[in-house]
Amino acid sequence: MKVLKFGGSSVSSPDRIRDVARIVLDEAKKDRVIVVVSAFQGVTNQLLECARLAEADDGGYLPLYDRIAQRHSQTLVQLLGKSGKKSNQTIVQELLGELQNVLKGINLLRHCPPRALDVVASFGERLSAFIFSSFLNRRNPSSYVDARGLVITDDLFTRANVLFDQTNSALQKHFRQLFARSSKKLIPVVTGFIGATEDGRTTTIGRNGSDYSAAIIGAALKASIVEIWTDVDGILSADPQIVPSAFVLPRMSYEEAMELSYFGAKVLHSATIAPAVARKIPILIKNTLNPSAPGTLISDRVDDWEAVAKGITSIDAITLFTLRGLSMVGVPGTAQRLFHALADHRVNVILISQASSEHTICFAVSSSDGVRVRKAIAHEFRYEFQNRMTALDEIDRQTIVAIVGEGMKGTPGVAGKVFQALGRNSVNISAIAQGASERNISFVISASQKVRALNVVHQAFFEKKKHLSLVVVGVGNIGSALLRQIHQQQPYLRSQGYEVSVCGISDSKRYLVSPHGVSLTHWREALTGSPQEKNPVELAGKVAALQLTNTALIDCTASAEIVAVYPDFVKANMHIITPNKKANVLPWKQYNALMTLMKDRQKYFLYEANVGAGLPVISTIQDLIASGDTIVTIEGIFSGTLSYLFNTFDGRKPFSKLVAEARERGFTEPDPREDLSGQDVGRKLLILARQINLKMDLKDIRIENLVPPSLSRGVFSDQFYKKYSLHDAAIEKRHRRARQRGTVLRYVGTLKNGKGSAGLREFPPDHPFASTKGTDNIIAFTTHRYATTPLVIQGPGAGADVTAMGVFSDILKLLHYLPY
């Protein structure tokens, strides 16, 4: 025998009821079935609202009653047709008339006690079960069963407790007689959610109690299985509306399901488990919209599950209280006094955490119980409060997150994994609790961090792929090249177990943010159609509001304005990857503050493309230092522009003309004075100096400027070349003198003995610096290990594609560093 329960959207419309009937008839071909139904979707809330309006003498209850009555009458007609049995229509009208009379009574008395509220609420199931049974009866013998004569409860109205001895006896007797006098094809349709006291007064057994009703009936009749049919494919690892990657769990133990349902999993009512556990009856969660899906089987069997956790869930609207005081230390009975007082005031404590010092007792309750908590504690500890020996702290707008799984028992490092993942994502924990069974780890966080926390923990425990969301700021040559490379390399990234999406793109005028990722095929069109907004602080706020995990800002600008907002992006839980050198050359105090913030927030700052574009300069220094080597000297050609100019300049063409041609070919900045000033080389030297722990600022580096002071000021224009040509002779003279000595000119930066300098130097033809070509960068490291022959890195030091490649390599490094 099977017990099948249907509710919610399963009975929301005539079409859905027809679907349910098909499922029931298919199941009845295999085994005898008993069907339990809840009220039509939304009707219970409408009935309770009706009662409230009637009590308040608000005439609004009548239109609402009319809508309820019309819905049920029309559903009956749509299912049975106008030619349906008059007796069915008569019974429905009688039930609706009875409901109207009860509401009139409440309205006349201006009073609706819990007993009356239960009577009103009972009509949802009574109407639903009768209508469904009448429809089913057209195709198969069916019997409407009112559970009020079978589920016997106490008189705690609205949340009555089931009296199991009387209930089991009544259920067994009723169904034994029913099945004895009917054919094997008979399908009983039973009202869920409702029962009655021993003297026949109507009660309800708690919201979502139809699941409970099904389990009660299944346990009493020793059913082979209880099937709960919902609108999802089973119990999911997390709420899919919050965690998009949540998936259906094929099996669960009773204990796991009980923990999950208690801590907010909406598929199953927490009380449903108890009767089934007592009889070891499996419970199967199925989807009426997808009957072929296998669903989730809940039983006493613990299967081999590769993940230590089974599910993650949460409870909202929580307030955290902390009772603290020196008077509590070592004093026996404080906890007993506290919880006895709370129990007397009917406060349900959801989570408890107490320090071993006994100085504090922390507990979480539903925010709706807050007033009763304060009243209970104020009374119980009134003398301690009067003498200022005890205090009560309160934090509202909290959420409890629970991680559940049989595999957590005896597995070391589970709690560490949870809290490391949360810490890396800046999720602050207010309280922690873990039961002795080790099946559940619960913690309290701010409700504003719930989405991020659930996704972080889900990724840490369930997802084999590492997820990274990127926000790309700056879509000029480098940014565009990077987006193209990310798009092209998606198959490779997925093959390596990485899922990389671009959730935000911004240029100097607009930004585009999407939690599900921006299409890298049509990003230009989407960005162009976005509203104009130049404020990077707002962009950081938009990204923070998404509460994404593992997110990185990719700054492909040369903007100091974006760098000024780096702290906002870090506080928005973002790592930073950039070819922009401005952050690494901030004045020491600001630079140190930014690095401290990133360290405190456990965020990575990756900037391989700051020096040498795509060349592995930064990573080489870091590897040398990490391996225990000591760097003595760093020198090199750090500017692709200056490398090209002095690789090309042979004296036959004026230097100013060569600069103009280089600008036309895109080898310089829009203002070539930026390259000729040597400031770019100086910044790169400063970045390298800070890598080897030299506390320096840009002013500490001696830089030779190839532009006279008189031409360095003002807005750049083409007139610059004519004025600059007056200084061609000086450059030609230095070139001629070097050639006479058999050397070549190169613009080189040097770090040695804690000092930095940049300028023109002469090198013999056999020196590595003399052999560079085009826009090559070349950097030589002299260290204790590379003392005789320096370690040399050489290659293209400029260009959008190679710089974007350097940024892309940092993205891969970040993916490698991330723990999940």
Salt bridges, closest charged atoms under 4 A:
ASP15 OD1 - ARG18 NH1 2.81
ASP19 OD1 - ARG22 NH2 2.20
ASP26 OD1 - LYS29 NZ 3.85
GLU27 OE1 - LYS2 NZ 2.67
GLU27 OE2 - LYS30 NZ 3.75
GLU49 OE2 - ARG52 NH2 2.80
ASP57 OD2 - ARG110 NH2 3.26
GLU98 OE1 - ARG126 NH2 3.18
ASP146 OD2 - ARG148 NH2 2.77
ASP155 OD2 - ARG201 NH2 3.89
ASP199 OD1 - ARG201 NE 3.12
ASP211 OD1 - LYS5 NZ 2.97
GLU227 OE2 - LYS2 NZ 3.48
GLU256 OE1 - LYS310 NZ 3.04
ASP303 OD1 - LYS310 NZ 3.53
GLU306 OE2 - LYS464 NZ 3.46
ASP316 OD2 - LYS450 NZ 2.72
ASP344 OD2 - HIS340 ND1 3.26
ASP369 OD1 - ARG372 NH2 2.18
GLU380 OE2 - ARG337 NE 2.94
GLU384 OE2 - ARG337 NH1 2.89
ASP393 OD2 - ARG324 NE 2.54
GLU394 OE2 - ARG374 NH1 2.75
GLU406 OE1 - LYS409 NZ 3.27
GLU406 OE2 - ARG439 NE 3.00
GLU463 OE2 - HIS458 ND1 2.87
GLU463 OE1 - HIS467 NE2 2.78
GLU499 OE1 - LYS465 NZ 3.28
GLU499 OE2 - ARG494 NE 3.35
GLU525 OE2 - HIS522 ND1 3.95
GLU608 OE1 - LYS813 NZ 2.87
GLU635 OE1 - ARG761 NH1 3.13
ASP650 OD2 - ARG652 NH2 2.64
GLU661 OE1 - LYS653 NZ 2.94
ASP671 OD2 - ARG673 NH2 2.94
GLU674 OE2 - ARG683 NH2 2.19
ASP680 OD1 - LYS581 NZ 3.26
ASP680 OD2 - LYS684 NZ 3.10
ASP697 OD1 - ARG690 NH2 2.84
ASP700 OD1 - LYS699 NZ 3.50
GLU704 OE2 - ARG734 NH1 2.57
GLU732 OE2 - ARG736 NH1 3.27
GLU762 OE2 - ARG741 NH2 2.63
ASP801 OD1 - ARG484 NH2 2.81
ASP810 OD1 - LYS813 NZ 3.34
